[in-house]
């Protein structure tokens, strides 16, 4: 099986738009049913051996403890409850409205009644989910390929994350932006205006160097690995990046370090190439923020000094 198969945005744009809305619906259920964690760590998805999971939600006597999984091998939505009950339905052939209706019928049948704000977040239209019959394209072959790429990317980001001993996020798949990211924290308080929206304020309440992958969007219609530092230190875009295919791009008043997915696919050793890119972008942000890189290093995922010497 190819490590990084081709995934041009144009090939699966319609499917991506539909599935992104499926993901937002389930993600909003997770948002209202989970214990709040710093920097919104309670809301993303994580890959499984068959697709994506919310991980367990609810419980503690307030509502049934349950999880929702996208099985992207069988292409079914599965809801499991702690008491052993389970229900599922097919993802194929459904509009967003039909998916929304079936999901909430399924949850209600299991005694789960979450109350969500049922409109898309930060997408190109705000049609309520229960009225969206336009987005109804689900290609199982392309969705399975998306999940296989995502799973490899998560493993790659997890390998990169192992080298950092400071505060660091899990490798999260964010359903609102449809990207996957791991974030390192310098330990300093961030500078976020009180006028900024609350989602952004919580995400960047601490200084971060974040690394991740997106599948492409209308603004940048190509998949890519990325890194940024927030708040951005002056001169970041002049710092060197590796390998040679990497570049700095202007974005939303700042700069993103970018390594395009198609360039990675052409490399003799794509894993090494991506890790080199992520490390160079991290070092750029760390140098300019004054982070003591040696103090937070964990070579090979090891912090035990005795083990490291032996």
N, C-alpha and C positions, 0 to 999 in steps of 0.2 A: 504494500500500500504506500503510495507516494506521501512523503512527509508533509510537503506543502503544495497541494494541488492548486491549479489555477482557479481564481475566484474573481473575475472582473465584475465590477458593480453592475454594468449594463446587462449582464447575463441573468442576474437574479434580483434586479431592482424591485419588480412587482412582488415577488415572493418575500423579499426582505421587508418591504413596507407593510405587508400583511402580518408577517410573523412578529415584527417589531411591536405592532399594536396588540397582538396576542400576549406578548411578553409584558407590555405595560399593564395590561389588565391584571395578570397574575401578580406582577410586581406590586401593584397598588394594594392587592389583598395582603401581600407580605408586609407592606409598609404599615397597614393599620392593625396587623395581627401579631407583630413582633415586639420584643422588648427593645427600646431605643438604645442605640450604641453611638459612641462618638463618631463624627465624620460620616454618618449614614451607613455604617458598616452592617446594620441590620437589614438593609433592603436589597442588596445585590443577589444574583444567582451564582451557583457554583456548578461545575460540570460533574456528571456521574459517569458510570460506565456505559450509559445508554442515552444520555442527553443532559438535561439541566434540572436542578432542584432548588426549591426555596429553602430547604432544610426545615426542621420542625418549627411550627408556630403555635401560638395559643397556649392552652393548658393552664395550670395553676388554678383550676376551678372556675375560670372566667368563661371559657369556651372549650370545646374539644381540642386536644392537641393533634395537629394535623400537618401534613406536608403536601405540596403540589409539585409534581414532576412532569416535565416534558420528556416523553420517551421518543427520541428522534431516530430510533431504529425501527420501531413499529409505528411511529407517527401517531401517538396517542397522548392525551392528557390524563394523568393519573392522580387521584386524590387518595391519600392513605390517612387513616385515623388511628390513634394509639390503641383503641379497643379492638383493632383487627379488621374493622370495616374498610372497604375500598370501593372506589367507583372510577370508571374511566370512559373516555369517548374518543372518537377519531378526530384528528386535526385536519384531515384532507377534505376538501370540498366545502369549507365553511367560510362565510364572510365574517368580518369582525363582529357584526351584530349577532350573527348566529352563534359564534364562539362565546360571546359575552352571555347570551341568554342560557346556553347549555351549561356553562361553568357555574352560574349562580343557581340554576336549578339543581345541579349536582351537589353543590355545597349545602344548599338548603335541605336536600334529602339526607344529608349526614349531620344535620343539626348545626351547621356553620352559617352564620349570617353577617358577613362583614359589610361595612358601609363605606364605599369608596367614592372618590370624586371621579366620575366615570367619563372623563374627557382625556384626550391625549396630552402628554406633557412635552412641550417644546418640539412639536412636529409641524409639518407644513400645512396642516389643517386642524381645526378644533371640533370636528364632527363628533358628537357624543358616541361612545362605543356602541350603545344600543341602537343607533340609527345608521351606522356605517356599513352599508352594503356594497360600497364601491371597492373597498379593499377585500378581495376574495380569491387571491391567487396564492396557492401553496403547492410548490413543487417539491415532493419528498426527496428526490435525488439531490437537489441543490441544498435543501435544509440539512440533510445528512452530511453533505460536504462541509457546510458552514460549521456544524458541530465538531466534525473531525479536525478541522483547522483550529477552531477555538480550543479544543482539548490539548493539541500540541503546543499552542501559544501559551496556555496556562502553565503547562509543565516547564516551558522555557522561562517564563517570568518567575516561576517558583524557584528555578535553579538560580536565577539572578538574585532573587530575594534572599537566598541562603547566605550570601556574603555580607549581610548587614546585621549588626547586633543591637541596633537601637530600635526605637518604636517604629513598627512597620505594619502596614495593613495586610490582611489576607489578599490573595489574588482574586479580585472581584470582577464579575461580569455585570456591568451596570445596565439595567433594562431601559432607563430613560434615554441614555445616549448611545446604547448598543455598542459599547466598547468594553475592553477588559483592561484592568490597570492594577498595579501594585505601587504603593506610595511609601516613601521613606520620609521620616520626620527629623528635622534638625534639632528639635527641642525648644525652639524659640516660638513665641507668640507671633501669629501672622498679623498683617496690617490690612484689615478689611473694613471698608466704610460701613457705618450703621445703615446707610441708605441702600446697600446691596441687598439683594433678595436673600431670604433666610436659608435657602438651599446652598447657595454659594458661601454665605457667611460660615455655616457649620463646616462645609467641606474644607475651607481654607482658614480656619481659625488658628491654625498653627503653620509655620513655615514648612514647605514640603518640596521634595524632588520626586516627581511622579513619572512612572514609565508604563507604557501600555501598547495597545494595538486597537485600531479601528478597521472596519470593513469598507469604509468609504461612504461618502455622502454627496449631496448635490454640489457643495462648495468645493470638495476635493474628491473627485469621483474615482478614487483608487485606494485599495487597502494599504496600510502602512503601520510600521512600528513607530512609536513616538516617545518623546520625553520633554518635560518642561519643569521649570523651577518657579515656585510661587510663594511670596511675591518675587518677581523677576529682578535679579540684581543687574545693575548697569553693566553693559558690555558682554552679556551672556552670548549674544549672537556672534561674537568675534572669537569665542573659544573653539579650539580644534575638535573635530568629530572624526571618528573612525567607524567603519572603513571608508574608503574614498567615495562611495556612493551616497553617504549620509550628507544631509544639508540642513541648514537653518531656514525656516519659513516664517514669515510674518503672519500672526494670527491674533485677532481680537486685541490689538494694542500691545501684544507681546511677541514671543518667538517660540516656535516648536522645533525641536530636533526631530528630523524625519529620516527614516530608512524605508524605502518603498518595498512592499511585499514582492513585487515582480523582480526587483534587484536581488532580494534574498533568494528567491527561487533559482536564480541563475548562478548562485555561488557554489563552489565546490564543497564547502562546509557551511551550510546555512546556519546551523546552531552556533558555531563559533563566531560567524559574522554578526549575528544578532546580539550575542553576549558582548562582543567587542563594542558594538554601537551603544548598548545600554550602559556599559561601564564608562565609556568616554563621555556620554551626556551627563551621567551622574557626577563624574569628576569635575566637569565644567561647572555645574551648579554648586557642588560642594566647595570648590576652591573659592568661588566668588562670594559665598555666604559665610566663609570662614569655618566650615564644619571640620572638626578634627577627624579626618577619615581613618586614621590609625586607631583611634579610640573606639570606633564603632565597627571595626572590621571583624568579620567572622569567616575566615578563609575555609571554604568547604563546608560551611555551616557549623563550624566548631568555635565555641567560646571558652571551653575548658582549657586553661593554659597547660595543665599536666598532660592531657591527651595530645594537645598540639605538639608538645616537645618530644613525645614518644611515638 
